Structures are given as structure tokens and as C-alpha cells.
């Protein structure tokens, strides 16, 4: 089952995170009730055709129904927007070539902020890096990581480190 996700400028939906995903760790008092959120007019991304991520899902089938990938695809934002075209990666059947763009944990929140510029107040400490513990957007929003790896690359240099 999908849970509500943050679209650009959707603070009331973002506040639902810890209500629907208790592992998020946000204090319950910062959450809006689902009924209150439903009554709030939320700016949604422009409707258009959904992104076609089939090329990526050929190998990364686990992302075909992963929350973050699905919500972005429905808004017309495909894998290439964040990870680049990655032609060499897609063509490499031995899976030695890294995607064009990868994100170390420290780079996740700044990458998300490139599009998600308006956030609710309870997200401010994450964005500013002043949260009690290191927090990143994907700690609460999606499980957007490859759980089982046959290869791994240094996310900064793109060099193969596990083969």
C-alpha cells in the first residue's frame, strides 16, 4: 500500500509522515490528522504523462512499486531526473558501470531540495542539518535504496568498490 508523499509545496501531506510511518521518528504532535490534510488545498505537480521508467525497471524491478519512485513517476519525474540518463550503466550487462549520478547520504537532502523547496516547519532541522541525529529525506520518504547489491560503487567517484 502506498502512503502519501511530498509533492512540491505539499506541507500538509508531508506532516502525515510520522502518522503513517511511525519509524520516521517525528513527534506525533507535529502531524496533521488525515482528515485535516484532506481538507487542505495542496498544490500538486502539473499533471502530464507519467514518467516511463521501464528502462530502469528491467534490472531494478524492486523500484517498480517503491514509494518514492512511484510517486515521482506519477508526477512525471523519472529516474533520469535524479540519476542522469546513465546510458553506459543501462547497456552494461556485467553491471560494472555506475549510474551517471548517485548520492551519498549527505547529498540526499540537498538533491531533494533542488525541487522540493517549500517544506513544513518540522522538516527545517533536517534541511539545515541541525536535527538531533543525522536525518535524510529518505529516512521517512520511501525505501529508495538497493537492498541487495551484487555491485557497489563509491557514490562520490563512481568507482567500483564491490564486485
trRosetta pair geometry for C-beta under 8 A, 3 or more apart (Angstrom, degrees):
i j d omega theta_ij theta_ji phi_ij phi_ji
2 5 7.7 -55 174 -28 105 104
2 67 5.9 144 -137 -116 80 82
2 70 6.4 -109 -105 94 131 144
2 71 7.3 149 -164 -63 128 94
3 16 7.6 -162 169 120 105 116
3 20 4.4 147 -151 141 133 142
3 21 6.3 174 70 -44 173 103
3 67 6.6 -6 38 -129 80 135
4 13 4.8 -130 155 -162 125 101
4 16 5.3 39 62 73 130 145
4 20 6.7 140 29 1 87 162
4 37 7.6 85 151 140 177 151
5 13 7.0 14 82 145 24 127
5 67 6.4 161 -78 168 122 98
5 68 7.2 149 -132 -105 140 49
5 71 3.9 -7 42 -130 161 165
5 141 6.4 93 -142 -151 87 103
5 142 7.5 33 -118 -48 120 100
6 10 5.5 176 -152 67 57 108
6 13 6.2 165 -98 97 49 106
6 14 4.4 39 -95 -86 108 97
6 116 6.1 48 131 -134 123 139
6 119 7.8 6 -155 -117 144 83
6 141 6.2 -49 14 -112 108 143
7 10 4.5 71 53 -17 75 137
7 13 7.1 37 18 58 81 151
7 42 7.3 101 56 149 114 119
7 43 7.6 -144 105 101 109 66
7 44 5.5 23 106 -139 160 58
7 45 5.1 -123 -168 -23 120 93
7 71 7.5 -135 -73 169 84 110
7 75 6.1 164 -126 -93 110 145
8 43 6.8 -61 99 108 82 108
8 45 5.8 97 20 -80 105 84
8 115 6.2 -91 -86 156 107 86
8 116 6.0 -141 -105 -107 60 58
8 117 7.3 22 -149 26 93 76
8 118 7.0 75 177 37 65 98
9 42 7.6 160 112 -172 78 73
9 43 4.4 3 93 62 124 124
9 117 7.7 -6 -63 64 80 77
9 118 4.2 36 -103 60 71 134
10 13 4.3 -11 150 33 115 117
10 14 6.1 131 101 -25 78 90
10 42 4.7 42 -126 -167 89 122
10 43 6.8 -134 -71 62 71 67
10 44 7.3 48 -78 -93 121 55
11 14 5.4 -56 -144 36 36 114
11 15 6.4 42 158 -27 67 101
11 118 6.8 -82 -48 138 101 94
11 119 6.6 117 -100 -179 91 28
11 120 3.8 127 -155 -69 100 87
12 15 5.8 -49 -155 26 33 115
12 16 7.6 42 147 -27 58 96
12 32 5.3 -28 -158 29 79 165
12 36 7.2 -136 -159 120 120 87
12 37 4.4 161 151 -127 107 81
12 40 4.3 114 -22 73 172 157
12 42 6.1 -121 46 -83 110 111
12 120 7.7 128 -60 -78 28 126
13 16 5.8 -45 -167 15 43 116
13 37 6.0 112 -83 -167 51 129
13 42 6.1 47 -23 -120 112 158
14 17 6.1 -10 179 -29 52 111
14 119 6.6 -101 117 -151 175 73
14 120 5.1 -169 83 0 122 117
14 123 6.5 -35 153 -43 139 136
15 19 8.0 38 132 -3 67 113
15 30 6.3 -136 -148 141 94 76
15 31 5.3 147 157 -137 85 44
15 32 4.4 74 99 -1 132 94
15 37 7.1 -167 65 -86 103 118
15 120 5.3 111 -63 -75 92 174
15 122 6.8 96 -113 34 83 131
16 19 5.0 -69 -162 45 61 115
16 20 5.4 32 150 -6 96 112
16 31 6.1 79 -114 -155 32 99
16 32 6.3 -54 -65 58 72 85
16 34 6.5 69 -121 -89 125 70
16 37 5.8 -19 -56 -51 118 164
17 20 6.7 -80 -150 46 20 91
17 21 5.7 -44 179 44 64 108
17 24 5.0 125 142 -113 101 167
17 26 6.0 74 87 17 108 141
17 31 7.4 -138 50 -106 58 100
17 140 4.7 32 -177 168 134 129
17 141 7.0 -62 -118 -68 123 78
18 21 6.5 -75 -114 71 28 68
18 22 6.4 59 -173 -116 68 39
18 24 4.4 -124 -93 70 71 128
18 25 7.0 -104 -111 58 115 24
18 26 3.7 -131 -46 61 136 98
18 27 7.2 92 100 64 172 18
18 28 6.2 -136 118 -92 123 51
18 30 7.0 68 29 68 135 99
18 31 5.3 -123 64 -65 94 121
18 140 7.4 -52 -66 -136 68 128
19 28 7.1 93 -84 -137 72 79
19 31 4.3 134 -42 -172 105 152
19 32 7.9 -90 -15 64 144 46
19 33 7.6 146 -115 -121 162 37
19 34 7.1 -158 122 -47 149 86
21 24 4.7 88 101 -35 98 105
21 140 6.1 142 89 -158 137 75
24 139 7.0 109 -139 124 60 87
24 140 3.9 50 -127 -117 104 105
25 135 7.8 -137 71 -108 133 122
25 139 7.6 -32 23 144 119 123
25 140 7.7 -114 33 -79 82 106
26 30 5.4 -92 163 63 109 129
26 31 7.0 119 108 -57 118 91
26 122 6.1 73 -153 154 123 133
26 140 7.1 32 -21 -103 112 147
27 30 5.1 92 72 -4 84 103
27 122 7.8 -132 43 -142 88 132
28 31 5.6 -49 -164 15 50 118
30 120 7.9 129 172 132 105 132
30 122 4.1 90 -171 -92 142 155
32 36 4.7 -121 178 85 101 120
32 37 4.8 120 107 -58 127 93
32 40 7.7 -18 170 -10 161 142
33 36 4.6 92 56 5 84 103
33 37 7.0 -155 88 -6 43 86
34 37 5.7 -57 -147 38 33 111
34 38 6.3 37 155 -25 66 105
35 38 5.8 -53 -150 30 31 113
35 39 6.9 25 154 -15 62 106
36 39 6.0 -62 -156 36 33 108
36 40 6.8 34 149 -27 65 108
37 40 5.6 -56 -153 26 37 115
37 42 7.9 17 -178 -50 81 128
44 47 7.5 30 114 -53 118 83
44 75 7.8 -144 173 -115 83 103
45 75 3.9 56 60 -156 152 112
45 76 6.8 -155 135 32 129 100
45 77 7.5 -84 -160 -23 165 109
46 76 7.2 -34 82 26 82 145
47 76 8.0 139 -163 -29 25 122
48 76 4.6 36 68 -82 106 147
49 76 6.4 93 76 -108 50 99
50 73 5.2 43 -180 151 100 80
50 74 5.3 -30 -117 -114 111 35
50 75 7.9 58 -123 27 69 21
50 76 6.2 -123 -127 -80 28 53
51 72 7.0 -15 20 126 141 79
51 73 4.3 -112 53 -137 98 67
51 75 7.9 2 -14 71 105 54
51 76 5.5 118 -48 -163 82 30
51 77 5.8 -69 -39 78 141 19
51 78 3.2 -175 -175 -67 134 85
51 79 7.5 161 143 -2 137 60
51 81 7.8 -83 -111 -15 152 116
52 55 7.7 69 127 -3 88 89
52 78 6.7 -17 53 -101 42 137
53 56 4.8 -45 180 43 88 113
53 57 5.5 89 118 -26 90 104
53 63 7.3 -92 139 115 143 114
53 64 7.7 -174 91 -105 116 62
53 69 6.7 -116 73 -177 177 110
53 73 5.6 -80 -12 -102 122 127
53 78 5.2 177 -75 -149 86 94
53 79 5.0 101 -129 -15 109 108
54 57 5.5 -63 -137 43 33 109
54 58 6.8 57 159 -44 65 85
55 58 6.4 -33 -167 -4 28 113
55 90 5.9 -4 164 -139 107 142
56 59 7.2 -76 -179 48 44 84
56 60 5.2 -27 157 42 83 121
56 63 6.8 -41 126 74 113 138
56 79 4.5 60 -35 9 162 168
56 83 8.0 95 -108 68 139 145
56 90 7.4 -81 -88 -100 56 109
57 60 5.8 -78 -109 75 36 74
57 61 5.7 75 -177 -103 76 47
57 63 6.2 -130 -100 73 80 91
57 64 4.7 78 -140 -75 130 97
58 61 7.6 -45 153 -64 9 81
59 95 7.7 156 -155 -93 150 116
60 63 4.6 9 140 13 108 118
60 64 7.9 155 112 -34 70 74
60 146 7.2 -89 -125 -97 103 103
61 64 5.6 -24 -168 -8 53 118
62 65 7.9 -79 -177 46 39 76
62 66 6.3 54 138 -51 71 116
62 146 7.6 123 60 -127 135 62
62 147 7.1 -116 161 17 169 106
63 66 4.5 -50 -134 17 52 127
63 69 4.4 96 179 -29 95 169
63 79 7.8 70 133 -87 151 121
63 144 7.6 57 -119 -132 105 72
64 69 7.5 -62 -82 108 10 138
64 70 7.9 54 153 -75 34 94
65 70 6.2 21 -150 -61 36 131
66 69 4.5 61 72 22 98 113
66 70 6.4 175 75 -14 43 93
66 142 6.3 71 158 -160 94 104
66 143 6.3 -114 -150 65 106 82
66 144 6.3 123 148 -94 134 65
67 70 6.0 -64 -141 38 20 107
67 71 6.2 12 167 -14 62 111
67 141 7.3 -145 116 176 123 57
67 142 4.2 -155 80 -104 102 80
67 143 7.0 88 26 14 107 72
67 144 7.8 -100 67 -54 80 87
68 71 6.2 -57 -143 38 25 107
68 72 6.3 18 161 -11 62 111
68 138 7.0 -25 -63 -115 155 92
68 141 6.1 91 -88 140 104 85
68 142 2.9 0 -35 -92 105 169
68 143 7.7 -163 0 38 109 36
68 144 4.2 -40 49 -61 148 124
69 72 6.2 -62 -148 41 25 106
69 73 6.0 25 157 -20 64 112
69 79 7.2 4 -134 -77 102 89
69 142 7.4 129 -8 -149 63 140
69 144 6.7 144 -38 -113 85 101
70 73 5.7 -58 -144 38 27 111
70 74 6.3 29 158 -21 64 106
71 74 5.9 -52 -147 34 29 112
71 75 6.7 19 154 -10 61 109
71 142 7.7 -126 22 -69 121 122
72 75 5.8 -65 -153 43 34 106
72 77 4.1 -77 -179 81 91 106
72 78 7.3 162 128 -80 105 15
72 81 7.5 -144 172 49 128 137
73 76 7.6 61 -176 -64 32 11
73 77 6.9 -99 -75 68 27 57
73 78 6.2 56 -108 -100 76 60
77 81 4.9 -50 -167 12 85 162
77 115 7.7 53 -117 -144 153 171
78 81 5.8 129 63 -11 56 96
79 82 6.8 -79 -170 48 41 89
79 83 5.3 -29 165 36 82 122
80 83 6.4 -81 -114 64 25 76
80 84 6.3 -38 -156 142 66 13
80 85 5.4 27 -137 -89 115 47
80 86 7.4 -143 -109 14 75 93
82 101 6.6 -141 147 96 53 129
82 103 7.8 -41 170 -30 110 126
82 111 6.5 76 -144 168 103 125
83 86 5.9 -13 135 -32 99 132
83 99 4.9 -36 -178 166 110 138
83 100 6.4 118 157 54 61 85
83 101 5.0 -162 -145 65 37 90
83 102 7.3 35 -130 -78 90 50
84 99 6.6 145 55 163 100 86
84 100 2.9 -77 85 78 148 135
84 101 4.4 127 -13 -3 107 100
85 100 6.3 57 49 -15 57 148
86 89 4.0 -37 179 40 101 123
86 90 5.6 106 116 -25 89 93
86 99 4.3 -32 -112 -145 136 73
86 100 4.6 -128 -75 -7 69 91
86 101 7.8 -103 -62 20 102 67
87 90 5.8 -61 -146 39 29 108
87 91 6.1 16 160 -12 66 114
88 91 6.0 -64 -143 43 28 105
88 92 6.1 34 157 -34 64 111
88 97 4.6 -115 133 168 99 155
88 100 8.0 113 37 -66 97 81
89 92 5.9 -57 -146 24 26 114
89 97 4.8 -142 -90 108 54 99
89 98 6.2 -52 -92 120 116 22
89 99 4.7 10 -65 -90 173 49
89 100 7.0 -118 -7 -27 126 64
91 97 7.8 7 64 48 76 148
92 95 6.0 140 116 -77 101 23
92 96 5.8 -118 174 41 137 70
92 97 4.1 158 -28 22 159 111
95 150 6.5 58 99 86 150 112
95 151 5.0 -171 134 -4 106 145
96 151 6.8 -150 -102 -130 37 149
96 160 5.9 -32 -165 -78 74 148
96 163 7.2 16 -114 -117 88 113
98 102 6.4 -73 179 -23 116 129
98 153 4.0 61 -97 -88 121 174
98 158 4.2 -159 60 -160 152 84
98 159 7.7 -37 -27 -25 138 10
98 160 7.1 -156 -48 -68 98 68
99 102 5.7 118 65 -60 105 89
102 153 6.5 152 -1 83 164 115
102 155 4.2 -121 114 -139 113 81
102 158 7.0 148 18 -95 117 73
103 107 4.4 -142 -154 91 84 108
103 108 5.0 109 145 -79 135 64
103 111 5.5 -76 -106 -10 140 154
103 155 6.1 -28 92 -177 13 132
104 107 5.0 82 53 9 72 107
104 108 7.8 -116 95 -30 38 80
104 155 4.2 160 -62 86 73 133
104 156 5.9 1 -34 -53 129 86
105 108 5.9 -36 -159 -4 38 116
105 134 7.3 50 144 155 132 130
105 136 5.5 -118 -169 -56 83 154
106 109 8.0 -59 -177 27 35 95
107 110 5.9 -64 -156 49 51 107
107 111 5.7 54 150 -28 80 110
107 155 7.5 -163 33 137 133 125
108 111 5.8 -65 -153 36 26 111
108 112 6.4 22 156 -17 66 107
108 136 4.5 54 73 -172 135 123
108 137 5.6 -147 140 34 105 95
108 138 5.7 -84 -173 3 147 109
109 112 5.7 -53 -146 36 34 110
109 113 6.2 35 156 -22 66 108
109 126 6.3 -161 -119 149 140 91
109 127 6.2 -173 174 -113 125 51
109 129 7.9 171 73 -70 155 79
109 136 5.4 -128 -44 -140 95 68
109 137 5.3 147 -99 -23 67 96
110 113 5.5 -56 -144 37 33 115
110 114 7.2 55 153 -40 60 87
111 114 5.9 -34 -167 0 36 116
112 115 7.0 -77 -176 47 43 86
112 116 5.2 -20 158 33 84 122
112 137 4.4 60 -17 -24 166 167
113 116 6.0 -75 -108 69 34 78
113 117 6.5 79 -172 -96 68 53
113 127 6.3 109 -87 -136 131 106
116 119 6.5 63 147 -69 99 96
116 137 7.9 120 56 -122 150 145
119 123 4.1 -91 161 75 126 136
119 124 7.0 165 97 -67 116 57
119 127 6.3 160 45 -41 157 141
120 123 5.4 95 64 2 72 103
121 124 5.6 -22 -166 -18 48 119
122 125 7.9 -37 -178 17 43 98
123 126 5.3 -54 -169 38 65 115
123 127 6.0 60 138 -21 86 106
124 127 5.8 -62 -148 40 32 108
124 128 5.9 14 162 -5 70 114
125 128 6.0 -61 -135 49 28 101
125 129 8.0 -104 171 63 54 12
125 130 4.7 -95 -148 78 79 83
125 131 4.2 115 132 -76 106 67
125 132 7.8 27 152 -15 144 61
125 135 7.5 59 109 41 90 135
126 129 7.7 29 177 -71 26 32
126 131 5.1 30 -83 -45 56 132
126 135 4.5 -80 -116 97 98 119
126 136 7.3 156 -168 -98 110 15
126 137 7.2 121 149 -70 137 58
131 134 7.2 110 75 -125 111 13
131 135 4.3 -19 78 12 167 120
135 139 5.4 -96 -156 27 72 154
135 140 8.0 16 -171 -17 108 104
136 139 5.2 119 58 -22 67 98
137 140 7.2 -83 -176 47 39 85
137 141 5.3 -35 164 40 80 122
138 141 6.0 -80 -107 69 37 75
138 142 5.8 -58 -136 74 80 88
138 143 7.6 103 -179 -120 98 19
138 144 5.2 -104 -128 44 126 100
138 145 7.1 106 157 -36 147 100
141 144 8.0 -5 111 -5 74 116
143 147 7.7 9 154 -62 117 108
146 149 5.4 90 115 -79 118 87
149 152 5.1 53 153 -64 150 92
149 162 6.7 71 123 88 121 137
151 160 6.5 -54 -168 -139 105 100
151 162 6.1 161 -156 88 35 80
151 163 6.1 15 -116 -109 83 53
152 160 7.6 111 80 -157 44 57
152 161 5.4 -51 98 65 92 93
152 162 3.9 39 33 32 101 114
153 157 7.8 -136 168 80 92 71
153 158 5.5 -6 169 -159 133 37
153 159 6.3 156 -157 77 84 28
153 160 5.6 -49 -100 -95 80 42
153 161 6.2 130 -132 7 25 87
154 157 4.4 19 92 43 126 95
154 158 6.7 -43 71 10 78 16
154 159 4.9 15 25 51 113 83
154 161 5.4 98 -45 -37 79 125
155 158 7.8 34 -150 -70 19 48
160 163 5.9 41 163 -63 124 102
